[in-house]
C-alpha cells in the first residue's frame, strides 16, 4: 500500500551563502527532482554556495575515479571532488555537505550545468541513502507500475504520451530512482518530472508546443512540465510490476514478447551508466536491480508502424490482462 513514507523523499536541503545564481540553479534542479527546502535544523543536506568567481577549475584533487564528457570525479578519504569546466564541487559524506564554486553558467549551458554537473553530486548522496537512478520512463495503471527501458529514440516518450492519452498515470519519461522499503519491496520514483519532446511531438500537438520551454543541448528536444497539462495524471511513486524493454521495429504490426529475469537484469544494468562510477555503492545498486528483476515480469516491445496510425493501441498491448497470458 502506498503510504506517506513511501511517497516522500528523504532528501531535503538548505542553501547557505550569498550566490543568487548558484542558488537558483541548485533550487531549479532539486525542485525538478521533487526535493524540498527545509529549515536548518531539519535538513540533512547542506549546500554551501561559494562567491561568484571567474577562476578556472582548481587542480584536480583526490584519486581519480571518473572522467567522462568533461566531468572529472576524484575521491580522498570521505570527500569526493567534482570538476566540470570552470566549476568545482566538494562533497563531504559524513556531514552530507556540498561546497560549490565557480562562475555564473552560460545561459546555453545551464541545463548541462544542472543535470550533469550538479546532479552528479546529488546522485552520490542519494546512493548512500538507498536511492539509485535508472534511465527509464515509468507509468502506473490501476495497481500496476511499469518501467520502460531503452536508449534515446527507442520510443519511451512516445509510449508515455500515448498511455497518458489512454488514461494512464505517469511518473517520468526517462529519469527514475528505485529503492527498497523495510519490507524489501521495490519502489520507483520520478527523479525528473519534466518530459523531453522531439520536434515532431510538438508539431503534432499544439497543447504540448505551447508548454515547451528550454531546449536540451545537442538533441533538438524541448522540455515540458506535464503537470501543467495533466495534473491529475501525475503520480510521484509506484511499485513496479512490469519491465518493458522498448525498441522501434521496421514492421507493420507491433509485437510484445516475454524476456527472462536475467535479460531484465541485463537491461536494467545497461540503462544505468552511474552504476560502476560510484564503486562504494555499486553492490547495493546491483542488489536493488536484482530484486527488481525478480519481482517484475519482463517483456520486449517492438513498436511497429501500427502505433503511428493508432497510438491508443499501445494501451491494449500493455494492459495487465494482456500481459498476464504470458505469466
N, C-alpha and C positions, 0 to 999 in steps of 0.2 A: 504494500500500500504506500502511496506517495504521502510523505509527511513533510512538515515544515523543515525538519532536519535534513531530509534528503533533497529537498527543493532548493536549499540555500547553499551558498558558497561559504567556505570557512575563511576565505581570503578577503580581508578588509585592509584599509591602508590609511595612512596620514601623510601629508606632504609638509615638509619643513624647508624653509629657505625662501628667499625673495628672488624668484626667477619666473616671471609670469608665462614666458613662452614654454619653458620646460614643464611647468605646472599644467599648462593647457594640453600639451602632448601626452603627458602621463595620464591626466584625467580622461582625455579622449579615449586612449587605449583601454584603460581599466573599466570605464563606463561601458564601452562596447562589449567587453567581456562579461559584464554583469556584476563586477565587483563594486563595493560601496565604500565611500569615505566614512570613517568613524572618529569620534573624539580620541584624543591622545591616549587616554588610559584604557581604551577598549580595542585599539587597533594593533594586530600582531605584526604588521609590516610597516616599517618607516622608510620613507623615500626622502633623502636629503638632496636638495637641488643646489648645485654649485652656482656661483655667479656666471653670467654670460662671459664667454671667452672666445676669442678668435684663434687661440693657440692650436697648433696641430696636435694630433694624438700623442700621448705620452709614450715613452719607450715601453715595449710590450713587457708585461710583468707576469711572473709565475711560470709554471711548467706548461708549455703549450699543449692543449687538448683538442682544439678545433681551429681550423682556418678554412672558411667557406664563404664564397661570394663577398669577400672583403671583410667579413666578420672574423675577428680573432678572439679566442677564449683561452684563458690560462688559469691555472689553479696554484695556490700557495697556502698550504695548511687549510684553514676553514674559510678562506676567502677565494672568490672567483672573480677574475677580471675580464671585462668585455671591452673590445676596442673596435670601432667602426668609423672609418674616415677620420673626422676630427673630433669624435666624441669618445669619451671614456666613462666606464661604469664599473663600480666595485660592489660586489655582493658579499656581505658578511653573514654567514649562515647562522651562527649561534644567536645573534640578535635580530636576524631577518631584517637587516638594514641595507638599503640600496643608496649608494652615493653616485650621482650622475653630474657630469660637467661637459661643457663644450659650447660651440656657437649655436645661434638660432638655426634650426634646419631650414634649408631652402624650400619654398612652397612646393616645388616639383618633386621634392624628396621626402616630404613629410610622411607619406604612407609607409615607405621603407623604413624611415626612422622609427616610427611607432611599432609597426607589425613585424619588423625583422630584428632591429637592434634592441629596442626596449622590451619587446615581448620575449626575446631570448632569455633575459634575466628573470622575467616573471615565470616562465616555464620551469626554470631551475627551482624556484621557490615552490611552485605547485607540485613538482615531483616529490619534494620532501614532505609535503602534506598529503601525499597519496593520490594525487590527481595527474593523469597522464593524457597528453594531447594525441589526437588522431585526425589525420586528414581524411575527413568523411563528411557526408551530409547525414542528417538524421530527421526522421519523421515519426509520427505516432498516429495510430488509428485504433480506436476503441482502447483496449488494454494492452495493445501490442506496440513495441518500439522497433524501428527499422534503422539500420545503419547502411549507408550506400558508399561503397568504396570504389575508387578508380582515379586514374590520373586526370589532369586537366584535359577537357574535351571528351571525356567518357560518358557525359550525359547526366551527371549528378544534379546540376542546377535545373536542367530541363525536366528531369523526373520530379524534382521538388515542386516546380511551378505547376506541373500537371496534376500532382497529387493534391496540392492546396486547392486548385480549381475543383477537385472532386470532393472536397470537404474534409481532407485530412489535416492534421496539425503538423507544424514544422518546428524544428529547433534551429538548425543552421544548414547552409548549403555546402560548406566544406571545412568547418573547424569545430571539432568536438573534443570534450575532455571526458575520460572514463575513470571510474573509481569503484571501490568495493565498500559496502557498508559493513557494520559489525557482524551481520549475519552471513557475509560473504556474497551477497547479491550485487551484481554489477549494474551501475547506473551510468547513463550518458547525459552530459550537459552541453548546452550551447556555449562554445568558447568564443565564437564571434557571431553576433546576431545579424549583421548586415549580409546581404547577398551580393555577389559579383556577377553582373549580367553582361553577356555579349551584345554587340550592336543589333544582331537580328532579333534578340528578345525584346529590346527596346523599340525596334521598328514595328514589331507586330502588335505591341500593346501600349497605347498612349498613356495609360494609367501608370505603367512602370516607368516610362520615359519621363513623366512629369516629376517623379520622385527621385530620379537619378542624381547623384551628387559627384563625389570625386572619382577621378579616373585611376584605375590600377596600372601603375607604370609597366610598360612593355607588353601589355596584353590587349589593350583596346577596350577592356571591360570597364563598366562603371558600377558604383555601389548604390544600393538602395537599402533603406531600413524597412523590411517587410512589415514591421509592426505598424507603420503608418498606413498600410493598405489593408492588412488583415490582422488587426489587433486581437481579434477573438480566436484566431487560429494559432497564436504563439504558445508554445509550451517550453519552459526552460529546462525540463529534465524528463527523461523517460527510462524505463528499464528495457534494454534491447531483447527482442525475441528472434529477429531475423537479421542476417547479414547478407546484403545483396552486392555482389561484385558487378559493376556496370561496365559495359562497352558498347560501342556503336558498330553495328554489323551491316555490311553491304548485302542485305537480304530484304525481301519484301515483307516477310512476316516475322515479328519478334518472337524470341524463344526465351524460356526460363528453365534452367536445369539445375539440379542439386549439385552441390560440391561437398567434399568431405570436411570434417572438422580440421584436419591437418592443412587442407587447402585454405580454409577460412583463416587459420592462424598465419599461414604464409602471406595471405593478402593483407592482414592486419599489420604484420611486421613491415611489409613493403610500403605501407601507407604512412610510416612514421619515421622520417629521417633523423629526428632527435633521439630516437631510442638508444643508439650507440654513442651519442655525443656526451651524454651525462652518464658516465660509467658507474658512478656511485649508486644510481637508482635504476640502472638498466635491468637487473634481475627482478625487481618489483614491477617494473613496467612490463616486462615479458610475462610475468605471472598473471597480471591483470588480463593480458591478451589471451593467455591460455584459458583462463576462466571464462572469458567472453566467448571464445570459440566453442568451448564445451557447452555453454548454456544456450547457444543460438543455433538455429537451423540455417545453413548456408546455401546460397543459390547464386548462379551467374545469370545476369540479364543481358541478352544480346538484343539491343534495341534496333529494330528494323524500320523500314520506311512506313509501315502501317501506323506507327506512333506519330509520324509527322502529319499524316492525314487525319488521325483520330487520337489526339493526345490523351483523351479520357480513358482510352483502353488500358493504359498503364495501371490504373486503379484496380481493374478487374484481374489483371495478371498477377498483381501483388497482394490481393485480398487474402486475409488469413485462411479463409476456407479454400481458396485456390492452392495455396502453398501446402495446406495440410495433407493433400493427397500424396505428397512425396514423403511424408513423415513415416 
